[in-house]
């Protein structure tokens, strides 16, 4: 397949593009900057919102994997609301040009405050502009895809663990702090229980999902079980032989963060199992 990947230069994009290329897909990768993109891809440095005919410009892709989204870790940035119509307009142009499949990266923050297992039917009640923007895009594109008969997948991401300075997760920040020689890392109480997935596994799950069109709709990209934040971060420090220590209670827990939440992994488990069996 020829897969157009937007946001390809970001922390998630670079790993997903690499995974897809390793699986012999043809990748058209685009972003504002392109320094981190695997050179095996067809690389297009551009502002996707300014492309009049993206289907032609991006060489008639079979599938759109839409990762592009600014300020994902600044949950109340106004860009989440202001730019949502631009994302929809870009996707709409591709759908109306006849692209076969649209796959977008979502977030568990669409759900809002919730305790327990999140499945595709869990009601959404986002409590941040980030969650509101993502939820609005999901609902809008879902209607569009249904109207046009386009395959639609919404990949709901959870918490990604990666040993790199890229990105803005707590794990990336600890990586940087360790390299800078800091002895302590300011931390919350760490009592929240969330669904964590290693970076490489995240990239593999996304690649496996976008490469098939039998299991669609909302797909949780997740481990399927909760783990206490403090336990996962302490384990991360041990796994990487870091010397840095956590300073518990330096920051308050965010009021809108769920106390215990994880993804229903039945769909992604089927995708990965079918992949191993060569069915998808």
N, C-alpha and C positions, 0 to 999 in steps of 0.2 A: 504494500500500500504506500501511497504518498501521503504523509501526514504533515500538516501545517501546525507547528508548535509556536504559539505566541508566548511572550515572557520567557524566552528560551535562555536568556543570559542570567536569569535569577538563580538563587540557591537551589530551588526545586527544579527549575527548567534545565539547568546544566546536567544534572544527574539523570533526569528522565530522557533527555535527548540522547545522552550517551548509552543508556539502556536500550532504547529503541534502535539505535544504529547497530548495536551489538547483535540485535535480533534481525538484522538485514532489512529494516524498513528504509524507505526513502524519506528523508526528513528535510522539510523546508523550515528553517528556524529563523525567527525574527524577534527583534527587540530594539530599544533605543541604543543600547550598547551591545557589542557582540564579542567582547574580549574572552569570555568564559565558555563560548560555544564550541563544541567539538567540530574540528575542521572538516570532518567527513560529511557534515550536513551542507545543504544548499543554504547559504547564509544571506539574509536580507536585513540590513540595518535601516530601520524606518520607524515612523510613527504610524501605527496601524490605523489610527483614527482618521488620518489624512489621505488614506489610499482610496481612491474613487471606486475602483473595480478590483477588490482583493482576490477574487477567484482567478482572474487572469494574471494579476501581478504576482501572485504566489504560485503560479504554474499549475493551476487546475488541480488542487489537492483532492483526495478522496475523503479525507477526514480532517476536521479541525480539532486540535487539542488546545483549548483556550486556558492558559495559565496566567496571562497578563492581568495584573492588578496592583495598583500602587498602594503603599502605606499599610500593608497587611498587619503590621505589628503596632500601628498607631490606631487603635480601635475606634476613636472618635474623630479622625481626620475628615474634614468636609469633602475631600476628594471621593470618598466612598459613595456619596450621594450625587455629587456634581458629575462624576464620570460614568455612572451606571448607564445612562442613556447612550453614551458613546460605545460602550461595550455591546449593548443590544443592537445598535445600528450596524456595527461592524459584523456581528454574527448574522444579522438579517440579510445583509448584502450577499454573504456566502450561501445562505440557505436559498435565497431567491435565484442564485446562479446555478443551483442544482447540486451542491455538495451533499454527499450521501449520509454523513454522520457528524454530529456536533457533540463533543465531549468537553465539559467545563469543570474546572476545579472549584469546589465549594468549601465550606468550613462548618465545623460543629457549632460555631458561634451563631449560625442561623437559628439554632434551636433556642438560645437564650438560657435562662436558669432552669435547670432540669436535673433530676436525680434518677439514675438507672440507665437502662440500655436504650440507645437510640436506634430505631429502625427507620425504614423509608416512609412510614406512616406517622411518625412522631410529629405532633403539631409544632410549628415554628412560632417563636415569640422573641425575636432578637432584641437584645438590650444594649446594643452598640451600633454606631453608624456602619461599621464594617459588616456586622451581621445583617443589618437592614438592607444594605446595598447588595450583598450576595444573595439574600433571600429573594429580593425583587428581581434580580437577573435570572435566578432559577425559574421562578414562576413565569416570567415573560418569555424566556426561550422555550420552556416546556410547551406553552400555548402555541408558539410559532412552529415548533417542530411537529406538533400534532396536526396543525393545519396543513403543513406542507408535506407530511409523510416522511419526515427526516428522522433517522435514528438519533435519539437523544440520551446522553449519559451525564449524570451529575455526580462527580466524585467528591464525596464529603470527607475532607481530611480532618485528622485529629492532631495529636502531638508528636512531632518528629524529633528523633534523637540522632544527632550527627556530630562527629568529632571534627569540626572545622570552624574557622573564624568567619566563614560566610554566613549570611542570614542574621536574624535578630532573636533567635530563640535563647532561652536561658542556657542551653548547652553550648551554643556559639559564644555567648558572653563569658561563660566559665572558661572555655578554651582560650579566649583572648586574655582574660585576667591571669590565667596560669602562665601564659607565655610572657606576660609583662612582669611576672614575679610577685604578684599580689599574694599575701598570705591568707586573707579572708575574702569571702564573697558575700555581700549583703543579700539576705534571703528572707522569705516569708516564714510562716510556721511550717509550711510544706505538708499540711495535713490533707489537702485536696487529693482525691483519687481520680486519675485520668487515664485515658487510653493512649499508650505510648507505642510508637513503631519506629524501628531503626531506619535510617535514611535509605540504605540500600534496599530494604524490603519495601519501603514506600514506593521507590522508583520502579521496582519490579511489579508491584500490584497495579500501579497506574498504567504501565506499559501493557500488561496482560489484559487489562480491561479495555483499553482503547483499541487493541488489536482484534477484538471480537465484537460481534453485534447481536448475540443471542441473549445476553443478560444485560438489561439496560435500565433506564430510570436512575433513581438514587442508589449509588453503590458506596458503602462505607469503606474507605481505605484505612484499615485499622488492624489492631491485634485481636480485638474482641473481648478484652478483659481489662479491669481497672487496676492501677497500681498507685500507691501513695507517692506524691511528688517527691517528698523527702527521700524515700527509699530509692526511687529511680535516679535522682541526682547523685546521691551518695554512691550508688552502684556505678554510675557514669564516671565519677571521680576515681573510684577504685580500678575500673576497667582500663583507664588510661594512665594509671600510676601517677596521678596528679598529687601535688603536695598541698594545694589550696584547701581551706576549710570553709564550711558554710557558717555564716553568722545568722543564726535563726532569730526571727522577729524583728529584723532591721526594717522590713517593709510590711505594711498590713496586707492581708489577703484582699483581693478585689471582691467587692460586694456581689458583682454579677457572675463570678466564676462558680460553676457547679461544684458541689461538695464531692460527689461521686458520679461519674458519667463515663460511658464507654459505648463503642459502636457494635451493632449487631453485625457479625462477620459472616453470616450465612451466604450472602451473594458472592463476596470476594473469595470465600473459601471454595465455592463451587467453580468460580472462574479459574482459580489456581489449580484445583484438582483436575478439572477438565483439560487444562493446558498440559499438565504432566502426562495425562492419558492421550494427548494428541487429538482431543475432540474439538477444541476451539482453536 
